[in-house]
């Protein structure tokens, strides 16, 4: 019989590695749950936070409406580092697409839908998007902020030096 069409289109997992971002992780989770195309799986892994991040995740989830068909998994464990946490999240994802959201970042409302569409149209193995840097209060950084210049210069330099975008992503992350 198969899945209903609206669920079959939701073949995305979002992995959220969390480490000491109690002040921001609730906003990050809400930005995932408010997507125009919500994920089928939201995998949140607290990597040994010492600031109450796990409690902040639980409080957020208790107060959020989880879209129908979205399965939320929260794992809380000792610190193993970012790479181990991402790999654990990837191992939990059983969907065609996987998106990563750091626990102090946000997704714009249509991001997952746009990325999925772009991947399918280009028959791409992965999709990269620009980031909009924000300050501690969630406001975009000014256009002349040093971070913006650093980011643009670093990306252009890496694209010139490295053979592919994949190497650039590995080098820069």
RAGI-V340659 format. One line per field, one symbol per residue. phi: phi as a letter, one per 40 degrees, with the letter a starting at -180 (. if undefined). psi: psi as a letter, one per 40 degrees, with the letter a starting at -180 (. if undefined). A space follows every 10 residues. Layout:
# RAGI-V340659
phi->???
psi->???
This chain:
# RAGI-V340659
phi->.gcddccccc bbbbbbcbaf bdcbcccccc ccccccbccc bbbbbccgcb bgdccccccc ccbbccddgc cbbbbbaccb gccccccccc cccbbcbbbb bccbbbccdb cccccccccc ccfccabbbc bbcbcccgcd cdcccdcccd cccccccccc cccacdcccc ccb
psi->diiiddddeg fhihhghhhf fddddddddd ddeeidgiid hhhhhhgfie eedddddddd ddeihhiheh hhhhhhiihe iddddddddd ddhfidihih hieeiihide dddddddddd defidihhii ihhiadeeii iidehddddd dddddddddd dididddddd de.
